[in-house]
Amino acid sequence: MFKFKKASPLSRRLLIAILLSSSIVTLIITAIQLTLDYRNDINLLRSRLDQIKESVVQPIANSIWNFNKKQYNIQLQGILNLDDIIFVEIRNQEGKLIIKKGKNQTTQTIRETFPLVAHDFGKENHVGQLTVVASLSHIYRNLMDKVLVILASQAIKTILISAVIIFAFYYLVTRHLQHISRYTRNFNLENSSDCQLKRSQYKQPDELDYIVTSLNKFKHDLKEKHDNIIVLNKNLEKTVQKRTLALTEKQKQLEKLATHDPLTDLYNRRKFDELFDQQWHYTERNSTNFSLAIIDIDYFKNYNDNYGHEKGDEVLKQVARALVDSVKRPQDSISRFGGEEFVLLLPEIDMRGFRHVLQNVKDNINKLNIIHEKSVVSNKLTVTIGGVLGIPSQENSQQHFFAEADKNLYHGKKHGRNQIVATQLT
C-alpha cells in the first residue's frame, strides 16, 4: 500500500473507490439480509406463540376450572421451557394474580395475552387470562453475530479482490502511465527517440497505444514547427539586421546631409555655426587662442563662365581635398561657407602656427596646378585668405572675430589677391 501511495496516486484513488463502493454495497446487502433474518425470526417466534394458543391455552383453562394446580403448574413450566419464552402468568377475571413463572422484563420483548375459557357440558366459563412474554435478546444476539460474520467475510473478500484489481491495474495501466509521465517530464525536441510502452505489442491497440501514438505525433509535429520557427527566426534576424544596417546607413546619410556639403563633403554652413559657437566658448572659458580664416578662390566666377559649372564643381572638390590635407589636428575644422568660400576654425594655436597652416593651404592649392586663363593675377587657380587670431572675450566677440577675418580677406582681394592677410586681436 505504501508503494501505491508514494508512486501511484491513481492506484490509490482506485483502491479508495473500490473500498468505498464495496463497503456501501456490503452495508446495503447486509441490511437487507439482516432485515429478512429478523423478520423470519420474529415470524418463527410468533408461530411459536400461535402454537401455545392452539395447543396449551385450552388445557390450562380446564386445569384452572378444575382447580388442578399441579396440572397447570406443569403446563406453565412446559411453556417456559420453550425457546425465547422468559415469563408466564395467569390472572383471574378480576385481574388477581393466580400464578407466575420466569422473569418478567419490559424491553426487547413480545407480550401476548390469551383469554382462558373452560368448557363444561357445552358451556363456556371465563376463568382468567394467560400472559406469555417472549424475549428478543436471542434474536438480536444472533443478528449481531451475523453482522460481524458478514462484515468480516466481506472485508476479507474486498481486500483480496482490491489487491488483485490494484495489482492488475498497476501492471496493465499505471506503470505505463508512469513511463509516459517520465517521458513527458524529460521531453526534449533534441531527443529523436519516440515514447515506447514497455510491453509486448497487442494485435488490437488499446487506449495506451492511442496515447503514445498521439504523443509521438505531437512531438514530431512540434519538432517540425520548431524547426520551421528557427528557420523563420534566422531569416527574420537576417532581414532585421539587413534593414537595420540600411536604416543606420540612411540615418548616417541623413545626418551627414544635415551637417555636410553634398559637393565637397566638408562641413556645411549649419555645422560651421555650431562648431564656431562651441569652440569660441571653449577657448573663452580657458582663455586660450582662437583663430578663424576665410578662404576665397580668386576669380572663380570667371572660371565658371569660361570652363562651365561642371568644371567649376570639380575645382571645388579638388580645393576641398587640398584643404583637408593642409589641416592635421583633430580639433581643427573646415567648412564650405558658400559658393567659392571656405572657413577654417583653428582653436588653441599661436600666431606662428596659424600662419604656417594658412601657408600650407595656399601652397597645396598652388600645387594643384589648375589652369585658370581668366584669372587676372595668375594663369593658375589661386586663393586669397583672410585670417584672425585672438583670445575670445566680451570685446572679441564671435561677430567681431568673423568681421575681422572678412575685413582681412577684403583687404587681400583689394590689394592684388593670391595672398594671406592674418592679424591678431589684442
TORKOL-4160 file (C-alpha; in steps of 0.2 Angstrom, whole numbers, padded with zeros to 4 digits, m for minus):
426
<pt num="1" X="0000" Y="0000" Z="0000"/>
<pt num="2" X="0014" Y="0012" Z="0004"/>
<pt num="3" X="0021" Y="0009" Z="m0013"/>
<pt num="4" X="0005" Y="0014" Z="m0022"/>
<pt num="5" X="0003" Y="0029" Z="m0010"/>
<pt num="6" X="0020" Y="0035" Z="m0014"/>
<pt num="7" X="0021" Y="0031" Z="m0033"/>
<pt num="8" X="0004" Y="0029" Z="m0039"/>
<pt num="9" X="m0010" Y="0042" Z="m0034"/>
<pt num="10" X="m0021" Y="0034" Z="m0047"/>
<pt num="11" X="m0020" Y="0017" Z="m0040"/>
<pt num="12" X="m0023" Y="0024" Z="m0023"/>
<pt num="13" X="m0039" Y="0033" Z="m0029"/>
<pt num="14" X="m0044" Y="0017" Z="m0037"/>
<pt num="15" X="m0042" Y="0007" Z="m0021"/>
<pt num="16" X="m0052" Y="0020" Z="m0011"/>
<pt num="17" X="m0066" Y="0020" Z="m0024"/>
<pt num="18" X="m0066" Y="0001" Z="m0023"/>
<pt num="19" X="m0066" Y="0001" Z="m0004"/>
<pt num="20" X="m0080" Y="0014" Z="m0003"/>
<pt num="21" X="m0091" Y="0006" Z="m0016"/>
<pt num="22" X="m0088" Y="m0011" Z="m0009"/>
<pt num="23" X="m0092" Y="m0005" Z="0008"/>
<pt num="24" X="m0108" Y="0003" Z="0003"/>
<pt num="25" X="m0114" Y="m0012" Z="m0007"/>
<pt num="26" X="m0109" Y="m0023" Z="0008"/>
<pt num="27" X="m0119" Y="m0012" Z="0020"/>
<pt num="28" X="m0134" Y="m0012" Z="0009"/>
<pt num="29" X="m0134" Y="m0031" Z="0006"/>
<pt num="30" X="m0131" Y="m0034" Z="0025"/>
<pt num="31" X="m0145" Y="m0023" Z="0030"/>
<pt num="32" X="m0157" Y="m0032" Z="0018"/>
<pt num="33" X="m0151" Y="m0049" Z="0024"/>
<pt num="34" X="m0152" Y="m0044" Z="0042"/>
<pt num="35" X="m0170" Y="m0037" Z="0039"/>
<pt num="36" X="m0175" Y="m0053" Z="0031"/>
<pt num="37" X="m0167" Y="m0064" Z="0045"/>
<pt num="38" X="m0175" Y="m0053" Z="0058"/>
<pt num="39" X="m0192" Y="m0055" Z="0050"/>
<pt num="40" X="m0190" Y="m0074" Z="0049"/>
<pt num="41" X="m0185" Y="m0075" Z="0067"/>
<pt num="42" X="m0200" Y="m0064" Z="0073"/>
<pt num="43" X="m0212" Y="m0074" Z="0062"/>
<pt num="44" X="m0205" Y="m0090" Z="0070"/>
<pt num="45" X="m0207" Y="m0083" Z="0087"/>
<pt num="46" X="m0225" Y="m0078" Z="0083"/>
<pt num="47" X="m0229" Y="m0095" Z="0076"/>
<pt num="48" X="m0222" Y="m0102" Z="0092"/>
<pt num="49" X="m0234" Y="m0091" Z="0102"/>
<pt num="50" X="m0248" Y="m0097" Z="0090"/>
<pt num="51" X="m0244" Y="m0115" Z="0094"/>
<pt num="52" X="m0246" Y="m0110" Z="0113"/>
<pt num="53" X="m0263" Y="m0103" Z="0109"/>
<pt num="54" X="m0269" Y="m0118" Z="0099"/>
<pt num="55" X="m0262" Y="m0132" Z="0110"/>
<pt num="56" X="m0259" Y="m0126" Z="0128"/>
<pt num="57" X="m0272" Y="m0112" Z="0132"/>
<pt num="58" X="m0287" Y="m0123" Z="0132"/>
<pt num="59" X="m0279" Y="m0137" Z="0143"/>
<pt num="60" X="m0273" Y="m0123" Z="0155"/>
<pt num="61" X="m0291" Y="m0116" Z="0156"/>
<pt num="62" X="m0298" Y="m0133" Z="0160"/>
<pt num="63" X="m0285" Y="m0136" Z="0174"/>
<pt num="64" X="m0289" Y="m0120" Z="0182"/>
<pt num="65" X="m0308" Y="m0123" Z="0181"/>
<pt num="66" X="m0305" Y="m0140" Z="0189"/>
<pt num="67" X="m0293" Y="m0132" Z="0202"/>
<pt num="68" X="m0279" Y="m0144" Z="0197"/>
<pt num="69" X="m0265" Y="m0133" Z="0202"/>
<pt num="70" X="m0252" Y="m0147" Z="0199"/>
<pt num="71" X="m0258" Y="m0149" Z="0181"/>
<pt num="72" X="m0257" Y="m0130" Z="0176"/>
<pt num="73" X="m0240" Y="m0129" Z="0185"/>
<pt num="74" X="m0233" Y="m0142" Z="0174"/>
<pt num="75" X="m0242" Y="m0134" Z="0159"/>
<pt num="76" X="m0234" Y="m0117" Z="0163"/>
<pt num="77" X="m0217" Y="m0124" Z="0165"/>
<pt num="78" X="m0219" Y="m0133" Z="0148"/>
<pt num="79" X="m0222" Y="m0116" Z="0140"/>
<pt num="80" X="m0207" Y="m0108" Z="0150"/>
<pt num="81" X="m0196" Y="m0122" Z="0143"/>
<pt num="82" X="m0199" Y="m0116" Z="0125"/>
<pt num="83" X="m0186" Y="m0106" Z="0116"/>
<pt num="84" X="m0186" Y="m0087" Z="0120"/>
<pt num="85" X="m0201" Y="m0088" Z="0132"/>
<pt num="86" X="m0195" Y="m0080" Z="0148"/>
<pt num="87" X="m0211" Y="m0076" Z="0158"/>
<pt num="88" X="m0229" Y="m0083" Z="0160"/>
<pt num="89" X="m0243" Y="m0078" Z="0172"/>
<pt num="90" X="m0261" Y="m0082" Z="0175"/>
<pt num="91" X="m0274" Y="m0069" Z="0182"/>
<pt num="92" X="m0292" Y="m0072" Z="0186"/>
<pt num="93" X="m0306" Y="m0062" Z="0179"/>
<pt num="94" X="m0304" Y="m0048" Z="0192"/>
<pt num="95" X="m0285" Y="m0047" Z="0187"/>
<pt num="96" X="m0279" Y="m0055" Z="0203"/>
<pt num="97" X="m0263" Y="m0065" Z="0200"/>
<pt num="98" X="m0265" Y="m0084" Z="0202"/>
<pt num="99" X="m0248" Y="m0089" Z="0197"/>
<pt num="100" X="m0232" Y="m0083" Z="0188"/>
<pt num="101" X="m0216" Y="m0091" Z="0182"/>
<pt num="102" X="m0200" Y="m0084" Z="0175"/>
<pt num="103" X="m0193" Y="m0067" Z="0175"/>
<pt num="104" X="m0203" Y="m0053" Z="0168"/>
<pt num="105" X="m0195" Y="m0038" Z="0158"/>
<pt num="106" X="m0202" Y="m0024" Z="0148"/>
<pt num="107" X="m0189" Y="m0021" Z="0135"/>
<pt num="108" X="m0184" Y="m0031" Z="0119"/>
<pt num="109" X="m0199" Y="m0042" Z="0122"/>
<pt num="110" X="m0215" Y="m0048" Z="0113"/>
<pt num="111" X="m0230" Y="m0049" Z="0125"/>
<pt num="112" X="m0246" Y="m0059" Z="0121"/>
<pt num="113" X="m0261" Y="m0061" Z="0132"/>
<pt num="114" X="m0273" Y="m0076" Z="0129"/>
<pt num="115" X="m0291" Y="m0077" Z="0137"/>
<pt num="116" X="m0294" Y="m0093" Z="0147"/>
<pt num="117" X="m0311" Y="m0101" Z="0143"/>
<pt num="118" X="m0315" Y="m0118" Z="0151"/>
<pt num="119" X="m0329" Y="m0129" Z="0143"/>
<pt num="120" X="m0340" Y="m0138" Z="0154"/>
<pt num="121" X="m0355" Y="m0148" Z="0147"/>
<pt num="122" X="m0355" Y="m0136" Z="0132"/>
<pt num="123" X="m0355" Y="m0121" Z="0142"/>
<pt num="124" X="m0340" Y="m0108" Z="0141"/>
<pt num="125" X="m0333" Y="m0102" Z="0158"/>
<pt num="126" X="m0321" Y="m0087" Z="0158"/>
<pt num="127" X="m0308" Y="m0091" Z="0171"/>
<pt num="128" X="m0295" Y="m0078" Z="0168"/>
<pt num="129" X="m0281" Y="m0074" Z="0156"/>
<pt num="130" X="m0264" Y="m0081" Z="0151"/>
<pt num="131" X="m0249" Y="m0069" Z="0148"/>
<pt num="132" X="m0234" Y="m0075" Z="0139"/>
<pt num="133" X="m0218" Y="m0064" Z="0137"/>
<pt num="134" X="m0205" Y="m0069" Z="0124"/>
<pt num="135" X="m0188" Y="m0061" Z="0124"/>
<pt num="136" X="m0180" Y="m0054" Z="0108"/>
<pt num="137" X="m0162" Y="m0054" Z="0115"/>
<pt num="138" X="m0158" Y="m0070" Z="0107"/>
<pt num="139" X="m0164" Y="m0064" Z="0091"/>
<pt num="140" X="m0153" Y="m0048" Z="0092"/>
<pt num="141" X="m0138" Y="m0058" Z="0098"/>
<pt num="142" X="m0140" Y="m0069" Z="0083"/>
<pt num="143" X="m0142" Y="m0054" Z="0071"/>
<pt num="144" X="m0126" Y="m0046" Z="0079"/>
<pt num="145" X="m0116" Y="m0062" Z="0076"/>
<pt num="146" X="m0122" Y="m0062" Z="0058"/>
<pt num="147" X="m0117" Y="m0044" Z="0056"/>
<pt num="148" X="m0099" Y="m0047" Z="0062"/>
<pt num="149" X="m0098" Y="m0063" Z="0052"/>
<pt num="150" X="m0104" Y="m0054" Z="0036"/>
<pt num="151" X="m0094" Y="m0039" Z="0038"/>
<pt num="152" X="m0078" Y="m0049" Z="0042"/>
<pt num="153" X="m0080" Y="m0060" Z="0027"/>
<pt num="154" X="m0085" Y="m0046" Z="0016"/>
<pt num="155" X="m0070" Y="m0036" Z="0022"/>
<pt num="156" X="m0058" Y="m0051" Z="0018"/>
<pt num="157" X="m0066" Y="m0053" Z="0001"/>
<pt num="158" X="m0065" Y="m0034" Z="m0003"/>
<pt num="159" X="m0046" Y="m0033" Z="0002"/>
<pt num="160" X="m0042" Y="m0048" Z="m0008"/>
<pt num="161" X="m0052" Y="m0043" Z="m0023"/>
<pt num="162" X="m0045" Y="m0025" Z="m0021"/>
<pt num="163" X="m0027" Y="m0031" Z="m0020"/>
<pt num="164" X="m0030" Y="m0041" Z="m0036"/>
<pt num="165" X="m0038" Y="m0027" Z="m0045"/>
<pt num="166" X="m0024" Y="m0014" Z="m0040"/>
<pt num="167" X="m0010" Y="m0026" Z="m0045"/>
<pt num="168" X="m0019" Y="m0029" Z="m0062"/>
<pt num="169" X="m0022" Y="m0011" Z="m0064"/>
<pt num="170" X="m0004" Y="m0006" Z="m0060"/>
<pt num="171" X="0003" Y="m0019" Z="m0071"/>
<pt num="172" X="m0009" Y="m0015" Z="m0086"/>
<pt num="173" X="m0011" Y="0003" Z="m0084"/>
<pt num="174" X="m0002" Y="0013" Z="m0070"/>
<pt num="175" X="0016" Y="0008" Z="m0074"/>
<pt num="176" X="0014" Y="0013" Z="m0092"/>
<pt num="177" X="0006" Y="0029" Z="m0087"/>
<pt num="178" X="0021" Y="0032" Z="m0076"/>
<pt num="179" X="0033" Y="0028" Z="m0090"/>
<pt num="180" X="0023" Y="0041" Z="m0101"/>
<pt num="181" X="0024" Y="0054" Z="m0087"/>
<pt num="182" X="0043" Y="0052" Z="m0085"/>
<pt num="183" X="0045" Y="0053" Z="m0104"/>
<pt num="184" X="0034" Y="0069" Z="m0105"/>
<pt num="185" X="0044" Y="0077" Z="m0090"/>
<pt num="186" X="0060" Y="0074" Z="m0099"/>
<pt num="187" X="0053" Y="0080" Z="m0115"/>
<pt num="188" X="0066" Y="0087" Z="m0127"/>
<pt num="189" X="0064" Y="0091" Z="m0145"/>
<pt num="190" X="0083" Y="0087" Z="m0147"/>
<pt num="191" X="0079" Y="0069" Z="m0142"/>
<pt num="192" X="0074" Y="0060" Z="m0158"/>
<pt num="193" X="0068" Y="0044" Z="m0149"/>
<pt num="194" X="0049" Y="0041" Z="m0148"/>
<pt num="195" X="0040" Y="0035" Z="m0132"/>
<pt num="196" X="0038" Y="0016" Z="m0132"/>
<pt num="197" X="0027" Y="0006" Z="m0120"/>
<pt num="198" X="0037" Y="m0007" Z="m0110"/>
<pt num="199" X="0026" Y="m0022" Z="m0115"/>
<pt num="200" X="0023" Y="m0034" Z="m0130"/>
<pt num="201" X="0013" Y="m0027" Z="m0144"/>
<pt num="202" X="m0005" Y="m0032" Z="m0144"/>
<pt num="203" X="m0014" Y="m0036" Z="m0161"/>
<pt num="204" X="m0028" Y="m0024" Z="m0156"/>
<pt num="205" X="m0021" Y="m0007" Z="m0150"/>
<pt num="206" X="m0029" Y="0000" Z="m0134"/>
<pt num="207" X="m0031" Y="0017" Z="m0126"/>
<pt num="208" X="m0012" Y="0017" Z="m0120"/>
<pt num="209" X="m0007" Y="0014" Z="m0138"/>
<pt num="210" X="m0018" Y="0028" Z="m0144"/>
<pt num="211" X="m0010" Y="0040" Z="m0131"/>
<pt num="212" X="0008" Y="0035" Z="m0136"/>
<pt num="213" X="0004" Y="0037" Z="m0154"/>
<pt num="214" X="m0004" Y="0054" Z="m0151"/>
<pt num="215" X="0011" Y="0059" Z="m0140"/>
<pt num="216" X="0024" Y="0054" Z="m0153"/>
<pt num="217" X="0014" Y="0063" Z="m0167"/>
<pt num="218" X="0013" Y="0078" Z="m0157"/>
<pt num="219" X="0031" Y="0078" Z="m0154"/>
<pt num="220" X="0035" Y="0076" Z="m0172"/>
<pt num="221" X="0023" Y="0090" Z="m0177"/>
<pt num="222" X="0030" Y="0101" Z="m0163"/>
<pt num="223" X="0048" Y="0097" Z="m0169"/>
<pt num="224" X="0044" Y="0101" Z="m0187"/>
<pt num="225" X="0035" Y="0118" Z="m0182"/>
<pt num="226" X="0050" Y="0122" Z="m0170"/>
<pt num="227" X="0062" Y="0119" Z="m0184"/>
<pt num="228" X="0052" Y="0130" Z="m0196"/>
<pt num="229" X="0051" Y="0143" Z="m0182"/>
<pt num="230" X="0070" Y="0143" Z="m0181"/>
<pt num="231" X="0072" Y="0145" Z="m0199"/>
<pt num="232" X="0060" Y="0159" Z="m0199"/>
<pt num="233" X="0069" Y="0167" Z="m0185"/>
<pt num="234" X="0085" Y="0166" Z="m0193"/>
<pt num="235" X="0078" Y="0173" Z="m0209"/>
<pt num="236" X="0069" Y="0187" Z="m0199"/>
<pt num="237" X="0086" Y="0191" Z="m0190"/>
<pt num="238" X="0095" Y="0192" Z="m0206"/>
<pt num="239" X="0081" Y="0203" Z="m0213"/>
<pt num="240" X="0080" Y="0214" Z="m0197"/>
<pt num="241" X="0099" Y="0215" Z="m0197"/>
<pt num="242" X="0099" Y="0220" Z="m0216"/>
<pt num="243" X="0086" Y="0233" Z="m0214"/>
<pt num="244" X="0094" Y="0239" Z="m0198"/>
<pt num="245" X="0110" Y="0242" Z="m0207"/>
<pt num="246" X="0101" Y="0250" Z="m0221"/>
<pt num="247" X="0092" Y="0261" Z="m0209"/>
<pt num="248" X="0108" Y="0265" Z="m0200"/>
<pt num="249" X="0116" Y="0269" Z="m0216"/>
<pt num="250" X="0101" Y="0280" Z="m0221"/>
<pt num="251" X="0102" Y="0289" Z="m0204"/>
<pt num="252" X="0121" Y="0292" Z="m0206"/>
<pt num="253" X="0117" Y="0299" Z="m0224"/>
<pt num="254" X="0103" Y="0310" Z="m0217"/>
<pt num="255" X="0114" Y="0316" Z="m0203"/>
<pt num="256" X="0128" Y="0319" Z="m0215"/>
<pt num="257" X="0117" Y="0328" Z="m0227"/>
<pt num="258" X="0112" Y="0339" Z="m0212"/>
<pt num="259" X="0130" Y="0343" Z="m0207"/>
<pt num="260" X="0140" Y="0341" Z="m0223"/>
<pt num="261" X="0141" Y="0350" Z="m0240"/>
<pt num="262" X="0135" Y="0337" Z="m0253"/>
<pt num="263" X="0148" Y="0343" Z="m0266"/>
<pt num="264" X="0164" Y="0344" Z="m0256"/>
<pt num="265" X="0159" Y="0333" Z="m0242"/>
<pt num="266" X="0165" Y="0347" Z="m0230"/>
<pt num="267" X="0155" Y="0354" Z="m0215"/>
<pt num="268" X="0141" Y="0365" Z="m0221"/>
<pt num="269" X="0136" Y="0382" Z="m0215"/>
<pt num="270" X="0124" Y="0375" Z="m0202"/>
<pt num="271" X="0138" Y="0364" Z="m0195"/>
<pt num="272" X="0150" Y="0378" Z="m0196"/>
<pt num="273" X="0139" Y="0389" Z="m0185"/>
<pt num="274" X="0138" Y="0375" Z="m0172"/>
<pt num="275" X="0157" Y="0372" Z="m0172"/>
<pt num="276" X="0161" Y="0391" Z="m0171"/>
<pt num="277" X="0149" Y="0393" Z="m0156"/>
<pt num="278" X="0156" Y="0378" Z="m0147"/>
<pt num="279" X="0175" Y="0381" Z="m0150"/>
<pt num="280" X="0173" Y="0400" Z="m0147"/>
<pt num="281" X="0165" Y="0397" Z="m0129"/>
<pt num="282" X="0178" Y="0383" Z="m0125"/>
<pt num="283" X="0193" Y="0394" Z="m0128"/>
<pt num="284" X="0184" Y="0409" Z="m0120"/>
<pt num="285" X="0182" Y="0398" Z="m0104"/>
<pt num="286" X="0200" Y="0393" Z="m0105"/>
<pt num="287" X="0207" Y="0410" Z="m0110"/>
<pt num="288" X="0216" Y="0402" Z="m0125"/>
<pt num="289" X="0219" Y="0407" Z="m0143"/>
<pt num="290" X="0205" Y="0405" Z="m0156"/>
<pt num="291" X="0208" Y="0408" Z="m0174"/>
<pt num="292" X="0197" Y="0409" Z="m0189"/>
<pt num="293" X="0202" Y="0410" Z="m0208"/>
<pt num="294" X="0191" Y="0413" Z="m0223"/>
<pt num="295" X="0197" Y="0406" Z="m0240"/>
<pt num="296" X="0191" Y="0413" Z="m0256"/>
<pt num="297" X="0195" Y="0406" Z="m0274"/>
<pt num="298" X="0201" Y="0421" Z="m0284"/>
<pt num="299" X="0190" Y="0425" Z="m0299"/>
<pt num="300" X="0180" Y="0409" Z="m0298"/>
<pt num="301" X="0165" Y="0417" Z="m0307"/>
<pt num="302" X="0177" Y="0419" Z="m0322"/>
<pt num="303" X="0182" Y="0401" Z="m0321"/>
<pt num="304" X="0164" Y="0395" Z="m0321"/>
<pt num="305" X="0160" Y="0407" Z="m0335"/>
<pt num="306" X="0175" Y="0401" Z="m0345"/>
<pt num="307" X="0175" Y="0382" Z="m0341"/>
<pt num="308" X="0157" Y="0379" Z="m0336"/>
<pt num="309" X="0149" Y="0374" Z="m0320"/>
<pt num="310" X="0154" Y="0356" Z="m0321"/>
<pt num="311" X="0172" Y="0360" Z="m0321"/>
<pt num="312" X="0169" Y="0373" Z="m0308"/>
<pt num="313" X="0162" Y="0359" Z="m0296"/>
<pt num="314" X="0177" Y="0348" Z="m0300"/>
<pt num="315" X="0188" Y="0363" Z="m0295"/>
<pt num="316" X="0179" Y="0365" Z="m0278"/>
<pt num="317" X="0181" Y="0346" Z="m0274"/>
<pt num="318" X="0200" Y="0347" Z="m0278"/>
<pt num="319" X="0202" Y="0363" Z="m0267"/>
<pt num="320" X="0192" Y="0354" Z="m0253"/>
<pt num="321" X="0204" Y="0339" Z="m0253"/>
<pt num="322" X="0219" Y="0351" Z="m0253"/>
<pt num="323" X="0211" Y="0360" Z="m0238"/>
<pt num="324" X="0209" Y="0343" Z="m0229"/>
<pt num="325" X="0227" Y="0338" Z="m0232"/>
<pt num="326" X="0233" Y="0355" Z="m0225"/>
<pt num="327" X="0224" Y="0353" Z="m0208"/>
<pt num="328" X="0231" Y="0339" Z="m0197"/>
<pt num="329" X="0224" Y="0342" Z="m0179"/>
<pt num="330" X="0208" Y="0333" Z="m0175"/>
<pt num="331" X="0201" Y="0349" Z="m0166"/>
<pt num="332" X="0203" Y="0359" Z="m0182"/>
<pt num="333" X="0188" Y="0360" Z="m0194"/>
<pt num="334" X="0185" Y="0365" Z="m0212"/>
<pt num="335" X="0168" Y="0371" Z="m0219"/>
<pt num="336" X="0161" Y="0377" Z="m0235"/>
<pt num="337" X="0154" Y="0393" Z="m0231"/>
<pt num="338" X="0145" Y="0396" Z="m0248"/>
<pt num="339" X="0150" Y="0397" Z="m0266"/>
<pt num="340" X="0169" Y="0398" Z="m0268"/>
<pt num="341" X="0172" Y="0402" Z="m0249"/>
<pt num="342" X="0179" Y="0391" Z="m0236"/>
<pt num="343" X="0181" Y="0394" Z="m0217"/>
<pt num="344" X="0195" Y="0386" Z="m0206"/>
<pt num="345" X="0192" Y="0385" Z="m0187"/>
<pt num="346" X="0209" Y="0383" Z="m0178"/>
<pt num="347" X="0207" Y="0383" Z="m0158"/>
<pt num="348" X="0222" Y="0384" Z="m0146"/>
<pt num="349" X="0235" Y="0389" Z="m0159"/>
<pt num="350" X="0248" Y="0403" Z="m0158"/>
<pt num="351" X="0251" Y="0416" Z="m0172"/>
<pt num="352" X="0266" Y="0407" Z="m0179"/>
<pt num="353" X="0257" Y="0390" Z="m0181"/>
<pt num="354" X="0242" Y="0399" Z="m0188"/>
<pt num="355" X="0252" Y="0407" Z="m0202"/>
<pt num="356" X="0260" Y="0390" Z="m0205"/>
<pt num="357" X="0244" Y="0382" Z="m0208"/>
<pt num="358" X="0237" Y="0396" Z="m0219"/>
<pt num="359" X="0253" Y="0395" Z="m0229"/>
<pt num="360" X="0251" Y="0376" Z="m0231"/>
<pt num="361" X="0234" Y="0379" Z="m0238"/>
<pt num="362" X="0240" Y="0391" Z="m0251"/>
<pt num="363" X="0254" Y="0380" Z="m0256"/>
<pt num="364" X="0244" Y="0365" Z="m0258"/>
<pt num="365" X="0231" Y="0374" Z="m0268"/>
<pt num="366" X="0245" Y="0381" Z="m0279"/>
<pt num="367" X="0252" Y="0363" Z="m0281"/>
<pt num="368" X="0235" Y="0358" Z="m0289"/>
<pt num="369" X="0241" Y="0367" Z="m0305"/>
<pt num="370" X="0223" Y="0370" Z="m0311"/>
<pt num="371" X="0224" Y="0381" Z="m0326"/>
<pt num="372" X="0214" Y="0397" Z="m0325"/>
<pt num="373" X="0216" Y="0408" Z="m0340"/>
<pt num="374" X="0203" Y="0421" Z="m0335"/>
<pt num="375" X="0212" Y="0425" Z="m0319"/>
<pt num="376" X="0220" Y="0442" Z="m0318"/>
<pt num="377" X="0233" Y="0438" Z="m0305"/>
<pt num="378" X="0240" Y="0421" Z="m0312"/>
<pt num="379" X="0237" Y="0408" Z="m0326"/>
<pt num="380" X="0233" Y="0395" Z="m0312"/>
<pt num="381" X="0220" Y="0394" Z="m0299"/>
<pt num="382" X="0224" Y="0404" Z="m0283"/>
<pt num="383" X="0216" Y="0409" Z="m0267"/>
<pt num="384" X="0215" Y="0424" Z="m0255"/>
<pt num="385" X="0215" Y="0421" Z="m0236"/>
<pt num="386" X="0209" Y="0432" Z="m0223"/>
<pt num="387" X="0213" Y="0427" Z="m0205"/>
<pt num="388" X="0212" Y="0432" Z="m0187"/>
<pt num="389" X="0218" Y="0426" Z="m0171"/>
<pt num="390" X="0215" Y="0431" Z="m0153"/>
<pt num="391" X="0208" Y="0426" Z="m0136"/>
<pt num="392" X="0189" Y="0427" Z="m0135"/>
<pt num="393" X="0181" Y="0439" Z="m0123"/>
<pt num="394" X="0167" Y="0451" Z="m0122"/>
<pt num="395" X="0176" Y="0464" Z="m0133"/>
<pt num="396" X="0182" Y="0450" Z="m0145"/>
<pt num="397" X="0165" Y="0443" Z="m0148"/>
<pt num="398" X="0161" Y="0430" Z="m0162"/>
<pt num="399" X="0154" Y="0443" Z="m0173"/>
<pt num="400" X="0170" Y="0453" Z="m0171"/>
<pt num="401" X="0181" Y="0438" Z="m0175"/>
<pt num="402" X="0171" Y="0435" Z="m0191"/>
<pt num="403" X="0171" Y="0453" Z="m0196"/>
<pt num="404" X="0190" Y="0455" Z="m0194"/>
<pt num="405" X="0193" Y="0439" Z="m0204"/>
<pt num="406" X="0181" Y="0446" Z="m0218"/>
<pt num="407" X="0190" Y="0463" Z="m0217"/>
<pt num="408" X="0207" Y="0455" Z="m0219"/>
<pt num="409" X="0200" Y="0444" Z="m0234"/>
<pt num="410" X="0193" Y="0460" Z="m0242"/>
<pt num="411" X="0210" Y="0469" Z="m0239"/>
<pt num="412" X="0219" Y="0455" Z="m0248"/>
<pt num="413" X="0207" Y="0454" Z="m0263"/>
<pt num="414" X="0208" Y="0473" Z="m0264"/>
<pt num="415" X="0227" Y="0473" Z="m0264"/>
<pt num="416" X="0231" Y="0460" Z="m0278"/>
<pt num="417" X="0223" Y="0444" Z="m0271"/>
<pt num="418" X="0233" Y="0427" Z="m0271"/>
<pt num="419" X="0239" Y="0432" Z="m0253"/>
<pt num="420" X="0237" Y="0429" Z="m0235"/>
<pt num="421" X="0231" Y="0443" Z="m0223"/>
<pt num="422" X="0231" Y="0437" Z="m0205"/>
<pt num="423" X="0230" Y="0449" Z="m0189"/>
<pt num="424" X="0230" Y="0446" Z="m0171"/>
<pt num="425" X="0217" Y="0454" Z="m0159"/>
<pt num="426" X="0223" Y="0462" Z="m0143"/>
